[in-house]
Amino acid sequence: LLFDNKKLDILKYLGILYYANGNLKKRKLNIEQLLYYYSMLYFETSNTNAPMIYKYHKKKKRIHEIVIYLENLGFVEVHGDIFTRLNSLMISISEAGIEAIDSWQSESIGVYLKQISNVMGKYTYGTKIFEFQNLLYEGEF
């Protein structure tokens, strides 16, 4: 149950968007950026040196479902139109999502948000693509 917890995944994606809203120039992230930060968060918080390509593809299959779920709850906004490719859609946290995260403040959520903050500060998207590819296929960063 802990290894495939949809609610925990939802919290992590929402936390990534929450951090991006307050700390990055680009407050909207696309699917690839969300997957990148999710993968780096997994890398930093797990004790494995195994290639992550299978986990990455598994999460890539589920992310659309999670984004739809978060959008239906009103926690995120999806920016694009009917001509926008799925991977090019931009996602941002809504005011309701920010309020939800702020109201859920607990010790465990605080730990997740701190981990997300550390990872997103340390692994800026686009600066370490070669290392990220190596992590996916070799298990080493």
LINPESUL-V431259 format. One record per run of one state. SS is the DSSP state (~ for helix, > for strand, _ for the rest). FROM is the first residue (numbers start at 1). TO is the last residue. Records with the same first field share a line. If there is no record, write none. Layout:
SS: FROM-TO + FROM-TO
This chain:
_: 1-5 + 24-28 + 46-52 + 74-75 + 80-85 + 89-89 + 94-94 + 104-106 + 123-128 + 139-141
~: 6-23 + 31-45 + 53-73 + 86-88 + 95-103 + 107-122 + 129-138
>: 29-30 + 76-79 + 90-93
